[in-house]
């Protein structure tokens, strides 16, 4: 019976890793679509985001069945409860990346990014993708140093998020209301994507140490 339970826990981990990879891939597609006005990439990102939602729901249902059948305690219980919370964060990461793709889709064939902010959004996208890849590694092999590295890297995304608002609120901003809405929303989506990665790193740290440290 114990061997079956351990197999189930391993399957939960494998499925979390798969969803983490998918969420990062959606951000790759969405960021490229947003920067280049590529509607094909935007549509791929949106389809993938929908698939992530289904995978997360299926995983949650599996975890709940395991909880009901096995009645785990101690660290095993922490693993399963954390898996539910990590699944929710991964699903939101996919959804947030999908929102970025949706902006690109709505503005096609025009651009959603004015030239003055193109480099800023390029860096934000690259940072989010890098963070997404790091969280995949973290889920594959728990590493407290990597968790701390993720939490430190989030600071740069926050800086860029603030920069977008500084530009939009500055006297030199002459873009129309559509651009203003697009870039402020897109910046928020990028920032929240990174926040969820940091939140996952805190949950993984909790699994290792048994101590919860609030990161937001």
Residue pairs with C-beta under 8 A, 6 or more apart in sequence:
5 66
5 70
5 72
5 76
8 62
8 66
8 70
9 66
9 76
9 79
9 80
11 62
12 59
12 62
12 63
12 66
12 79
12 80
12 83
13 83
13 139
15 55
15 59
15 62
16 59
16 83
16 86
16 87
16 90
16 139
17 136
17 139
17 140
18 55
19 52
19 55
19 56
19 59
19 87
19 90
19 91
19 94
20 90
20 132
20 135
20 136
20 139
20 200
21 136
22 48
22 51
22 52
22 55
22 94
23 52
23 90
23 91
23 93
23 94
23 97
23 132
24 93
24 129
24 132
24 133
24 135
24 136
25 48
26 45
26 48
26 49
26 52
26 93
26 94
26 97
26 98
26 101
27 93
27 97
27 100
27 125
27 128
27 129
27 132
27 193
28 129
29 41
29 42
29 44
29 45
29 48
29 97
29 101
30 41
30 42
30 45
30 97
30 98
30 100
30 101
30 104
30 125
31 97
31 100
31 121
31 122
31 124
31 125
31 126
31 128
31 129
32 38
32 41
32 125
33 39
33 41
33 42
33 45
33 100
33 101
33 104
33 105
34 42
34 100
34 101
34 103
34 104
34 112
34 113
34 121
34 125
34 186
35 113
35 118
35 121
35 122
35 125
37 104
37 107
37 108
37 109
37 110
37 111
37 112
38 104
39 104
39 105
39 108
39 109
41 101
41 104
42 101
42 102
42 104
42 105
42 108
43 101
43 105
45 97
45 98
45 100
45 101
46 98
46 101
46 102
46 105
48 94
48 98
49 94
49 95
49 97
49 98
49 101
50 98
52 90
52 91
52 94
52 95
53 91
53 94
53 95
56 87
56 88
56 90
56 91
56 94
59 83
59 87
60 84
60 87
60 88
63 80
63 83
63 84
63 87
64 84
66 72
66 80
67 77
67 80
70 76
72 79
72 80
75 207
75 210
78 206
78 207
78 210
79 207
82 203
82 204
82 206
82 207
85 203
86 139
86 200
86 203
86 204
89 196
89 197
89 199
89 200
89 203
90 196
90 200
92 192
92 196
93 132
93 193
93 196
93 197
96 189
96 190
96 192
96 193
96 196
97 128
97 189
97 193
99 185
99 186
99 189
100 186
100 189
100 190
103 112
103 182
103 185
103 186
104 112
106 112
107 178
107 182
112 179
112 182
112 183
112 186
113 121
113 182
113 183
113 186
114 175
114 179
114 183
116 167
117 164
117 167
117 183
120 160
120 163
120 164
120 167
121 164
121 183
121 186
121 187
121 190
123 160
124 157
124 160
124 161
124 187
124 190
124 191
125 190
127 153
127 156
127 157
127 160
127 194
128 157
128 190
128 193
128 194
128 197
130 153
131 150
131 153
131 154
131 157
131 193
131 194
131 197
131 198
132 193
132 197
134 146
134 149
134 150
134 153
134 197
135 150
135 197
135 200
135 201
137 143
137 146
138 146
138 147
138 150
138 200
138 201
138 204
139 200
139 204
142 204
142 207
142 208
144 205
144 208
144 209
146 201
147 201
147 202
147 204
147 205
148 201
150 197
150 198
150 201
151 198
151 201
151 202
151 215
154 194
154 195
154 197
154 198
157 190
157 191
157 194
158 191
158 194
160 187
160 190
161 187
161 188
161 190
161 191
164 183
164 184
164 187
165 184
165 187
167 173
168 180
168 183
168 184
173 180
195 216
198 215
198 216
199 215
199 216
201 215
202 212
202 213
202 214
202 215
205 211
205 213
206 212
206 213
